[in-house]
């Protein structure tokens, strides 16, 4: 897959066309990526120990990898 976690990408198709963000996660099996600040979806969550109230939470949804273009590759960290 041409997109890796940490890459800076630009959306080239869809409702968020023209927006830029950092790739948070990649699913190579379904060919989808999650980009920070792009494709916000509302998700209903039940109350839990960490969030006692629950309610409607806004999160980033996944978009197809063909709808993004890599602007800047993630920097490799040298392991010594």
Buried (B, 14 or more C-beta within 10 A) or exposed (E): EEBEEBBBBBBEEEEBEEBBBBBBEBEEEEEBBBBEEBBEEEEEEEEEEEEEEEEEEEEBBBBEBEBBEBEEEBEEEEEE
